[in-house]
Amino acid sequence: MSNHQIRLSLSIITSCLLATLIIGPLVALIGQTLVGQSPSQLWSQLTQPTNRVSIQHSLFLSGGTVVGTTLLATPLAWIMTHTRLTKLAWLHWLLLVPFMTPPYINAMGWLYFFQPHGLLAQLNPSWHHQFQWLFSPFGMVIIMSLHLYPVAYLGLRAALMQFNQRWLQAAEVHGVNTWQRLVRITLPIMLVPYLAVWILVFTKTLAEFGTPATFGRSIHFEVLTTTIQRDLSQWPLDFQNGVLTGTLLLTIALIAWGIQQWLLRRPAVKFTGQRSASQYRQLGVTTLAGTFVTLVISIAIVLPFSAIVLQSLLKQRSLGWSPSNLTLVHYIDLLRFDSPAWQAIVTTVGLALLISSLNVIVGLFLSVGSLTKRFPKWLRQLCHTLGALPLAIPNVVLALSLMMLFSQVLAFTKLYGTLTILLIADVTLFLPTTVQYLTTALKAFDSELLASARIFEPSFGRIILKIALPILWPALLNSFVMAFIATSRELVVALLLLPSGMTTVSTFIYQSFEQGEAAAGMALAVLTVALTFIGLIAANHLQSATKPVRQPN
């Protein structure tokens, strides 16, 4: 057997094993739903009042968030490509802060700011009463829109930066008025980016658990994700209904993902020699743009963060905010080795290090497998699918699917209820981001460097260690950092799959919120957000350090 045949056989075995762990749970979930159930029985159970309400709430929240993010992201994308504010690079990153913050922490900040006896009520009771309309489905749409607008902003900003201004200039020269230029040129070209952004926001909102679990339950607004989590973890358990609603949520998410993949494969409208967007430098335009950006930052960032920080400093919530009621004891408790918060930090760091390492290893294998032309086409396509599919799977559905797989189909492994399932879930969830980073780095890698090195160095291991690894190191470290951050903030998977007696940072914050111990949980939340920012800044520097290697002359 040649070395190529051995590598191919090992790659096929590894790919099939990964397919079992990624696609197998979904097959087990769908099979559990369909086997032994007639269509009429499934429809009857699905249309029960509680399920019908959850479906309606999910669709309303997702559709409303699409509208809200569009209204916020469209002017922001235009401002950051057509005004003087474009030069402020730090402002671009500041606008992304809401999405960098775990959604359940963001929702807690809104609750602590506007709830009775909250920060706003302590500042002025009359203001508090004027904002009670926020505790409604419409208010929840606003919160989700303020959290997810960075997703739409990034997509629309990229599309506007690639927009060829010569089209509009040519139309203007030929006497086409502003309205016709908008309808006949701008809208048709921007339609595909908008559709891609809408599908992405719709899917993320549909799969969101943190905000509905915190803010939503305070206003009795149940959605599909919270219904599944309730059926699986709260007495009386309704495992059958959780499986059915999980399959429905998975089906909707897969359809949306399929449409998004189809849109991404469409050829982009792009001409060579395009010019940068025209800048509107008038003082009035700059003033209006600055006012709008300041308003968005104040509402989306300053408002919830101020409530979170204040809650973490209070000795007693009932005494309100005053200098005598402020303390740093909750932050000091985070450093006590015998405190529950410290144990949660240690557990989270240990799990995140292990999961991130496994994630990078698996992601590197899938990236290399999808790009290796010596592999069969079906194997390359399988590696590509395994690296992209988890993006379409809602977190709660993946946790439910793994529970089904290891409690029934693979029950003989006796892994159900162990930490292994949590590791599989988290490694799977964050594969798409890792695969994207590594695939980009590998495509930019000059393969001729390895071919040249083989002439002078017979050891392939030394070639990888001395040449490939230093070039790919920034992308590998960047992927590790992003996976570490994502793992440390994941909530619903930890709630469902974490073994009894173990607590992570996310579950500690959530349980503190549920039990009314706001100060301890919010102190850890502030630390989590601060470390997330530091990690993302480091990842950005690493990403900028990853540059293509120039081809030799």
N, C-alpha and C positions, 0 to 999 in steps of 0.2 A: 504494500500500500504506500503510495507516494505521500509526501508531506501535504500537498494540496488536497488530496482525498481525505486525509486525517482531519485537516482543518475544516473542510466542508462538512464532514460527518459530525464533528463536534459542534459546528455552528447550527446544523439542522437540529441536533438533539437539544441544544440550549434554546433555540427559537421555539421549538415545540413545548418545552417546559415553560417558557415565558408566556406562550399562548394559552397554556392551561391555567396559569395564574391570573392572566389579564382577561381573556375572553371566556374561559371556563366558568367563572362566577356568574357572568351575564347569562350564559346558556342555562346554568342551573336555576337562576332566578326566573327566567322566562318559562323553563320547563315546569318548575313548581307551580307556576300560575296556570298553565294551560292543561297539564295532565290531570285527568279526572274531573274537569270542569267543563260544562257545556257553555256555549256563548251566552245563552239566556241567563245562566247562573252568574257568570262573570258580570254581565251588564246589570243584573239586579243588585249585586253587591257593590258595584262601582257607583251606582246611582243612589246609594243610601244618602240620607240627608247630610251626614257629617262629611262624607267623601265629596258630595256635590258641592258643598260650601267650600271645601278646601280647594277643589279644582277651580271654582269661580274666583276665589281669592288669589290663587296663584296666577291665573291668566290676567286678572285685573292689575295685580302688582307688577307683573312683567310688562304688560302693555303700557301701563302708566309710566314705568321707569324708562321705557324706550322713548316716550314723548319727553319726559323731563330731562333725560341726559342729552337729547337732541337740542332742546332749547338752551341748555347750558353750554354744550360743547361747540355748537356751531359758531356763536360769536367769539368764544375763546380761541378756537382754531383760526378764525379770521384775524383776530387781534394779534395773535402770536406769529402771523405770517405776513400781515399787511400794514403794521403800524411800527412806530419807533420801539415799542416794547419787545419787538423781536430780538433786539440786541441783548436783552436781560436774560442770560442763560439760567441764572438762579431762579427767576420767576417761573420758568418752564418747569423746573423740578419742584418748586413750591406748589404748583397747581396739581401735582401728582400725589401730594401727601395724603389726601383722603383715601385713595386706593391702597396706599402703603399701610394704612392703619387697619388692624383686624376689624371686620364689620361689627362684631358683637360689642367691641369696646366703643366704637363710634356711636352705636345705638344707646349704650349705657350713658354716654355723655349727654345725648339729647334728653334722655329721661331725667337725669339728675339736674339738668338746666331748667326744664319746663314743668316738672311734676310739682304737685302741692308741696310746699315747704322746700322747694328746690332753690337753686341759685337765683333765678329771676324773681321768685316770690320773696326772697329775703331782701333783694335789692329794692323792689317796689311791688307790693301786692296787686296794685291795679294793673300793672303790666302783665302779671302772671295770668290774670283772668282773661285778658285779651288774646292769649295764645292757646287756650284750651282746645281750639279747633284742630290743633296739631295732633291730638290724641284721637286719631281717626284713620281710616284707610288712606285718605288723601294725604295726611301728614306722613304716613309710612312711605308713600310714593316719593314724597319730597326727600325723606331721609335716604332712601335707596338711590335716588337720582344724584344727590350730593355725594354719595359714596362711589358711584360707578361712572360719573361723568368723565373722569380721567381716561377710561377705556375708550369712550367715543371721541374724546378730545385728541388722543394720540392717533387714532385712525384717520380722522378728518384732517388733522394738521399734516400728516404725511401725504394725504391726497392733494391738499392745497399746495404743498411745497413742490409736488411733481406736476402741477397743472401748468401747461404751456401757455404763458400769457400772450404769445403771438397770435393765438386763435382770436382772442378778444380784441387785440389791436388791429388785426386784419378786418374783423367785422366792423369795428368802429370807423376805419378808413373808408369802408364801402357804405357808410351811412346807416348801419344797423343800430337801432336805438337800444337803450339800456335794457328794457323789458324783453325785447327779442333776443338780445345776447344771453340773458339769464335763462330764457325758456329753451332756446335752440342750441346753446353751446354749453353753458355751465351745468344746468340740471341733468342733461343726458350723460355727460362725462362723470359727474359726481354721484350718479344714481347707484352704481355698483359699490363704491366705497360706503355710501350710506346704508345700503342693504346689508353689507358685511358687518358694519357696526351695529345695526339694529338687531341682527341675529345673535351677535356675540353678547350684547347687553341683555337681550331676552333670555338667552340660555343661562347666563350668570345669575340673573335675578331669579329665574325658575329654580335653580339649584341652591340658592342662598339659604342658609340655616341660621346664622348668627343673629341677624337683625330680626327676623320673624320670631326667633326663640326668646329674645329679650324685649324689644319694643312691641312686637306683634302680640305676644301673649298678654301684655299689660292692657291691651285694648280688645282681647279675645278675637284676634285675627289669625286664625289657623290657616296655614298653607300646606302644600303636599309634603314638604320636607319635615315640618314640625309634626304633621300627622303621622308620618312614618316613624319618627323618633319616639313619639308618644306611644304608638302601638307596640313598639319593641321594648320599651324600657319602663313604662308606667303601668301600674296595676289598675284595672284588669288588662293583661296582655292580649293583644289581638294580632297574632303572628300572621294569620291568613290575610287579613286586611292590609297589613303592612307590606306583604309581598305583592299584593295586587296593585296598590297605589305606587309602590316602588317600580313595578314593571311599566305602569303608565308613565311615570316621570321619566324613566329610561327611554321609552319609545319616543316621547316628545323631544328629549334632548338629542337622541341619535338622528332624528329627522332634521332638526335644526343644524346639527353638525354636518350632516351630509350636504345640506343646501349651502352651508358656509364653505365647505371644501370645493363644491362646484363653482362657487363665485371666485374663490381664490385661484382656481385653475384657468379662469377666463383670461385672455390676453389683456394686459393693461394698455390703456390709451396713452401713448407717450411718444413724442417726437424728439429727434435729436436736436441739439443746439438750442434747447429751451432756455429762457431767461428766468431769473428769479422774480418772485412776485413783486408787483409795484408797491412802493411804500407810500402811505398817506401820512405826510409829515405835518399837516395842519395842527395848530394848537388845540382847536376844538375837538378834532378826532382823537388826539392823544389824551386829552382830558376825559372824554367820554369812555375811552378804552380803559384808562387807569381806574376810573370810578367803578366800572363794571367788574374788573378783575379784583379790586379791593373788596367790593361787596361779596363776591363769591368766596374769596379767601376768609373773610370775616365770618360768614355763615357756615361754611363747610369745615373750617379748621379751628378758628379762634373760639367759636361758640362751644362746640362739644369738648375741646381740649381744656378750656378754662374750667368747666364743670368737673372734668375728670381729675385735674390737678387739685382743685379745691377739696373734693371729696377725699383725696388721699392724705390731706393735711389736717382734717378735722379730728378733734378728740371725741366729740359727741355730735351727732347729726342734729339732735334736738336743739342744741344751743346756737346753731347757725354759725355763719362766718364772722369772726372777730379776732383780733390779735391774740386774745387770751385763750381762744379755742383752737389755735393752730399748733401743730406739733409735727416733728419728724420721726416720731417713735415707730410709725408704720414702715418707714423706709429702713430704720435700724433693725426692725424685726426680720426684714428680708435677709439680713446677714447673720442672723442667729442660727447656728448649726442644728439646733433642736426644734426650730419652728417649722410648721407645715409648709409655709411659703418657700423656705430654703430647700426642703425636701422636694418640692415640686420643681424648683429650678434645677436641682441636680438631676432629677429624673428626665426632665425635658432636654437638658444639654446632652446627657448620655444617649438618649434615644435619637436626638437630632444628629449627633455625630455619626452614629451607626447608620441611620437611614440615609443621610446625605452621602456617605461613602458608598453604600450599596447602590444608591441612585445614580451616582456618577459612573460606577462600573457597568451597570446595566445599560445606562444611556450611551456610554461609549461603544459598547458591543452593538447596540441597535444602529447607532450612527454609522459605524464602520460597515456593518452588514448591509445597510441600505445603499451604500455608495460603492461597495466592492463589485466591480464589473465581472470578476471571475466567478461570482456566485450566480446560480440560476435566477432568472427574472422573478419567479414566484417567491424565492427566498428573500430577495431584495424588497419585494413588495410587502411581504409579511413583516419584515423588520420595520419598514416605514409605517405600516398600519399599527403595529404594536407601540411604536413611539408616539403616534398621534392620537390614537383612539381614546386614551384616558382623559383627554381634554373634553370629551363629550359626556363623560360619566359623572353625574352629580355625586358628591362625596358621600352623602347618606345612602345612595343607591349602591355604591361600591362596597360600603361597609355591610349593608344588608346582603349583597350578593356573596361576599366572602363568608358571612355567617351561614348562608344556605349551602355553599359548596362544602365547607369543612364540617358542618353538623350533619350532613346527609350523604352526599356523594363520596366525600373523602373522610368520612367519620372514622375509618380505620386508622388514620394517621394520629388521632387523638390530639390534634392541634387546636381544636375549638376551645376557646376560652383562654388561650395562651397569648403571650406577647408576639409570637410569630405572625399571627394574622394581622396585628396592627402594623408590623414591619412591612408585610406584603402590601397592605393598603396604602401606606404612606409612600413607599417606593414607587408604586404604580401611579398614584395621583400626580406626582411631580415629575414624571418622566418626560412629558411633552416639552417643558421648558428646558430641561437638560439636553434633550435630543436636539432641540432647535439651536442652542448655543454651540454644541459640539459639531453638529452637521455644518453650520456656517464656518467654523474654524477649519474643519477638514476639507471643505471645498476650496478654501483659500490656501491650503497647504500645498506646497510644490512637491509633487511626488518624485520629481527628478532628483531631489536631494537624496532620497533613500536609494535610488538607483545608482547614483554616483558613489555613495558611501559603501555600497556592496562591493565595489571594485577594490577598495582599500581595507575593508573590515569584514572578515568572514562571519563574525558573531552578530546575528540579527538583534540579539538582546542589547548589545552595546550600542548599536545604531539607534534603537528606540530610546535608550537611556540618554544618549549624548546629543541626539539631533531632534527626534520627534517630540520627546517629552518637554524639553525647554521651549519649543515653539508653541506647543499646545497647552502649556502650563497655565497661562492666563485664562483661557477658556475653561479648563478643568476646574480651576480654583473659583472662577466666577459661577460655574454651575453648582459647585459645592456650597458656596455662600447662599445662593438663591434657594436651594433645596433646604438648607439649614433653617433659613428664615421661615419658609413656608411650613416646614414641619413643626416648628416651635409655636406657630399660631393656629394650627388646625384644631377645630373644636369638635364637630359632630362625630368624626371618626374616633377620636379619643373617648368621647362619651359612650359610644356603642361598643368599642372593641378593647378598651383598656382593661386589663385584668383587675379584679377586685383588690382594693387596698392600695392601688397606685394612683398618683395624682400628677398631672402635668400643669404647666403654667396656665394653659387655656381652661382646663377643667377647674383649677383652683379659682380663677377669676370668675368663671360662670357660677360656681357653687357659692362663692362669696356674695355675688349679686342675688342669687336665689334665696340665700339665708339671711339677707339684710345686713351683712357685714361689709359695707361698702368700702370703708377706709383701707382695709388690708388688701382687698381685691384691686382697688384702684391704684394703690401704690405699686403693686406688681404690674398693673396695666401700663402705668407711666414708664416703668423700667423696660417693659416689653417694646413699647413704641419707640423709646429712645434707642434701644439696641437694634431695632428694625431699621431705623434711619441710618445708623452708623454702618450697618451691614450693606444696605442698599447703596450708600455713597461709595463704600469700598468696592462693591460689585461694579458700579459705574466706572470707577477708575480702572478696574481690571479689564472691563469690556473695551474701554478706549485704548488700552495697551495691546489688545489683540488686533494686529494689523496683518494684512496679507503679505506673504513673502514674495518679493519681486522675482519675476522669472529671470534666469540668467541670460545674458546677451549671447 
